[in-house]
Amino acid sequence: MKDKQTTHFWPLKCPPPGSSLWTQFTGRVCSRGNSNYYFMCSYYCPHIVINGEGAVTFNGISRPVKRGSMFTLWPGYDIRYCEKHDHPWTYLFFRLDGANAGDFLRNCGISPENPVIDTAYPDNTIACFEKLHEYCGRRKPGDEYKLVSTLLSLPQFCATSRIIRIKLPDLTEQADNLIESRLSTGININEICEILKVSRITLFREFKARTGMSPVRFLARKRLEKARELLLATNKNLAETATLSGFNSESYFCKVFKKSTGMTPEQYRAGDGNSS
């Protein structure tokens, strides 16, 4: 009898702005008594055992696995994994894409030399895989950033010590890229904090330290920069310009723009952005 497998695919093939890592699909496998797989694939695909027991044979060396054990399909290497018949298993997996995928897995403690690990915090690691599977299946607006944020939190739960460090976007860079990609949705600070899984206080401290301004001021500046760009480079009316710049109404946009520049949007467009 075949295993029961649930797989979620994300149509987005490239990572969202600001991230070098992404996953195109996730899956959950529940054994039905005869789980046995063999692969030699061209991509990285981490797995986590939720329950049950089995064995993973990587490059001819077999190692036992149990709840919290993590292993991965590694490009160019053959791997076989199977369950113990008296301890049927369930596991989660996801495809890992990006230029830093190999380094990221090494940061988790996994490598061709060490293909199987017992994660330091199995419950947290399993929860990360569960969330990745949830976001990939749900695909609501903003879930792509929640997925990346969850992905980047994985190494801290896998290994007791880091093998290497890879460069990941800092919090302000992640927030900036998020704002750039979702400005027209009217994204606000609360939504940014929710997606990036940080408190308003943490976001404030990071922005003040790195930019010298608060997140609110930074977001307001981004909206005005976008509005100026649209006024000079397009013929869009004021209502469209306000919406695409993230303002909730044309009247509020005009009020904020006049206060910031000393000109109405029409005057700014007519003067090619130069004050009189």
Secondary structure, 3 states (H helix, E strand, C coil): CCCEEEEEECCCCCCCCCCCCECCEEEEEECCCCCEEEECCCCEEEEEEEECCEEEEECCEEEEECCCEEEEECCCCCEEEEEECCECCEEEEECEECCCHHHHHHHHCCECCECEEECCCHHHHHHHHHHHHHHHHHCCCCHHHHHHHHHHHCHHHHCCCCCCCCCCCCHHHHHHHHHHHHHHHCCCHHHHHHHHCCCHHHHHHHHHHHHCCCHHHHHHHHHHHHHHHHHHHCCCCHHHHHHHCCCCCHHHHHHHHHHHHCCCHHHHHHCCCCCC
